[in-house]
Each structure stands twice: as structure tokens, then as C-alpha cells.
């Protein structure tokens, strides 16, 4: 039985916690919302109200991390476009603020949930060997936060870079339905289902694949126009209409490393 702390029990963290509990693990889970504590507790999670800022952190971080073998960090930068100048590096400072508590608690394994946005708008097939070149503030902060964790010698960090997140309750076509002149009709999609996110994290922990970087996107890449048109049809939604202008980006995320090193098979039927 492994004790795991999940920092951020939201869209991914909560169902991940449920799955890990079902496999016999003890889970500490955090939320920033008081009303969600009972939701976490009702699923068997040892729940904590934890707030991390660039200049302070809740005292609850100490019992949240206590005796944990693994820490999963699943908190997004959450940058607001209109305030990005004032928020630059705020996320990185939050991660830096967390480091001494990880060290003091003696946590030896950290899994950081990142994003393929660290690669920017490339025009090629992306592997873990590709040099990151983020073109958004969120991507830049994620890359800096990755480095802060990876460079710490007191624990081993695995970076997991997810593509676009989808799930039964999260399908982007619902926001594209009926819209016109949508950009990048021929750009490949790089998506990953919530169930695959959870399955991959489980395998990393089970197989103890630490000090690694993994890209995670399903190994099928129809164009945006093909994929979202078909999804609109499947869900009986108004079809999105795409621009006739070709895209400059052919960024295709390869997950070969996950398929080989973790021997993981993606659940294509869920997409």
C-alpha cells in the first residue's frame, strides 16, 4: 500500500484519487474550496484545504504531505489573458514555495502534470527529445516549473505533458458547434482522454518510472476539421465551419515512449 498526496483534486485529480484508492492506496487530497472537502471525504480521500501562493502557503500543507511516498502536482497556472504581465512567473514562484515542504516531509517521488504547450506551435512530430519552445505565458511557466522540480536533488521528478484534455463531460466540440471561420482546419488534433490520463499515471507509479519526461496524446491525429465535424455529428450538434486557409502548424505529439516504456495501450474507443 502506497501513501500518495494529490495536490489538486479537480477534474483529473478527483477521479484519479478514486482509482488509486480502489487499487489499495491511501490518498491525501487537496482542494482550495471549503465546500468540496466533504465531496473528497465521501470518496475515501483524506481531504485538506490547501492554498499555495507565491509568498505564502497554508499550514495544512504539512499534514497533507506527511508520510507520503508520492506527490502528484496537478494544479494549472490559471493565467488570465488580461493580467498575464502582472502574473508572469507567479506559478513558478508557487512551485518554489512548495519545495521546502516537499523536502521537509521527506517525499521522494514527485509527478508533475504539465502540458504539451511547452513545445509551442511547432510544425513537426514532437517527441520527448524535442527542444521545448513555448509561445504562451502558460507554457513558459510550466516549463520553468518543470525545471525547478527536476533540478532538485532531494526527490525524483517525472514530468507528464498532456495534450488536449477530453472526457465524458469535457468535449471541446460543444464550444465550437455552430461557429464559423474556425482556424487551422488541417492541423492535427493531439488529444487525450481522462481515462488514459489516469491509466498512464497509474503505470508510472506502479512501474516506478521516475526522473522521466513523457508526452501523452492518443496516437491518432485526424485534422481539426475532420475530428470536430464528426464529433458534432455524433452528438447531434450544429456543425462547426472552418476557414479555407491552411494552417502553419502540423504539430503532432508522439506518445511512443509511453507505449514502449510503460507498455501502455491507449483507449481509442473513448475518443
N, C-alpha and C positions, 0 to 999 in steps of 0.2 A: 504494500500500500504506500502510495506516494502522497506527500502533502504538497499541494500546488496553490499558489496565490495568483488570482486573475485580477489584474488591475484594469478595471473597465468591464463590467458585466452588462453590456448593452446588446446591440443586435447580434453580434457574434459571440461575445463573452458569456452571455447567459445560457444559450443552448450548448455551448462548448462545456460549460461547467456541469450542466445536466448529464452530458455524455460521459464526462470524466468521472462523475460520481457513480454513474451506472457501471463503470468499469472498476469500481472499488477504490477510487482515490478520495482523499479528504481535500475539500476545496474551501479556501478563503476567497471571498469575492467582494469587490468594492463597487460602490456607486456614489455619485455626487448628489443624489436626490433622496431625501429622507423617506419619502413615501414609497420608494422602491425597496427599502430594506426588508419589508415583510414579504415582498414577492420573492426576493432571493432566499430568505429564510425558509419559505414554504417549499422550496425545491431542494432543500437539504444543504444549502450553502451556508457557511459561517460568514455572515454578512457584516461589512464595515462601511461606515460613511467616511470616505477619504477624499479630500480635496488637495490637489497639488498645484501650487502657483510658482512663479519664478522666484519669489522671495520668501515663501513660507509653505509649510506642509502640515496637514492635520496630525495631531499626536496619535491618532488611530493607526497611522502607518506602521507603528512599532508592533502592536499585536497582530496587525494584518500580515506582516512578513514573518512573524515569529515562528521558528521551527519549520519553515517551508523549504523544500528541496528545490522547487522550480518556481520562478516568477514569470508569468506571461503578461507582457505590457501591451494592452490593446486600447490605447487612448489616441484618437486622431488629433492633429494640430488644430482643427476647427478655426481656421483663419477666415475672417470676414473681409471680402474683397475691398470694401471701402476703408478698412483700417489696417491694411497689410503693412504700410510703412511704419506705423506705431507698434505693430505686433511682431516685427522681424525678430527672430531668434527667441521669442518668448517660449515657444515649445521646447527648444533646445535647453533653455535655462531650467524649465520644469524637470527635464530628464536629469540635468546636472544636479538639481536639488534632491532628486531621488537617490542618487548614487550612494551617498554616505549611509543611508538607511539600509540599502541592499547589503553593503559591506558589513555593517554592524550586526545585521540579522544573520549573517553567515550564509546567505543564499548563494549557491554555487552555479546554478544554471538559470540563464535568462533567455526567454524567447520574445523577440521584439517584432510585433506586427507592423510592417511597413507597406510600401506601395510601389508598383512599377512606374509610378510617376517620377521616381528618381532618375529614370532614363530619358525623360524629356520626349520631344516629338521626333524620334529617330525615323529613319527610312530604311530599316533593315531588320533582320531577325536578331532578337535580343536574347543573350544568354547571361549567365552569372559572370562571365568573363568580360562582358561589355562594360566599358567605362561609363559610369553614371554621369548624366549631364542634364540635371533638372532645369526646366524653364518656367516653373511656377514656384511661388513662395512656399507653398505646402511641401512640394517635392524637395526644395532646398533644405528646409528644416528637418524633414525626415532623414535626409542623407547625413546631415550634421549630427542628428540624434543617434543614428546608427553608429557613427564613428565614436561618439562619446562612450557608448556601451561596449563596442568591440575592442576599444583600446584599453579598457580597464583590466588589469591582470588578476583581479581578485575573484572574478567569476567568468564563466564561459558563456558567450552570447551567440545565439543563432538568429539571423535576420530572415524573416519570411516576407517577401514582397508579393502582395496580392494584386491581381488585375482588377477589373471592374467587378464589384460585388453584386451578385444577384441571389434571389431566393424566392420561396413561395409567396412572400409578402413584399418582395422587392424586385420589380421588373421595370427597367427604365422606359420600355415602350409606352407605359402608361402616361409618361410625361411628354413623349414625342407624338403620341396619337393625334392625328388631325393637323399637325403643324406642317408648314410649307417651307421650301427652300432650305432644308437642313443641309449642313455642310458635310464634306468628306464622305460621299456616298460609297466610294470604293475602298475606303480604309478598312483594314481587317479589325474585327472585334477581338478583344482579349478579356474574356470574362471568366469568372469562377463562381461556382455555386456555394452557398453557405455550407452545404453538406460536405463538399470537398474541402473547404477551409478547415472544418472540424476534423475530418479524416486525416488530413495532412499533419495537423498539429498533434493529433494522437500518435501518428507514426514517428514523428520527430522525438517525442518523449519516450515512446516505447523502445525505439532503436537507439536512443541516446546519441542523436546526431547533433552535437554541439560544435561551436566555432565554425558554423557553416553559413552560407548565404543561399537561399532558394528563391527562384521565381515561380510563381504559382498562377497559371492561367490554363484553362482547359485546352487540350491540343486540337482544337478545331477553330478555324478562323474565317468564317464567311464574311462578306463585306457588310458594312453597316446597313446598307440598303437592303441586301438580301435577308439579313437576320431580323431586323426590326419590322420589315414588311411582313415576313412570315409570322412573327410573334403577334402582330396586330391582327392578322387573320385568325390565328389560333385562339386569341382572346376576344374575338368579335369586336374589335375596336376600329375606329376610323383610321385609315391607312396614313402613315406619315409620308410626306412628299419630299424628296431630296433634290438638291441642286444638281445641275448637269455638269458643274465644274469638278474636275478631277482633284483628288487630294494630293498634297505634297508628302504625306506620311504613309508609310507602309510598315509601321512598327508592328512586329509580330513577336509576341513573348513566347519563348521556348521553355517548356517545363520538363525537358528531357532528364535533367538532373534529378528531379523529384521522382520521375518514373523509374529511373535506374537505381539511384542510391537508396531510395525508400521503398522501391518495388511497389509503387503506388499506381493504381488504375483509377482514372477519373470516371465519375458517374455521369456519363454523357446523357443518359436518359432524363436527367433532371433539368436539362437546359432548354 
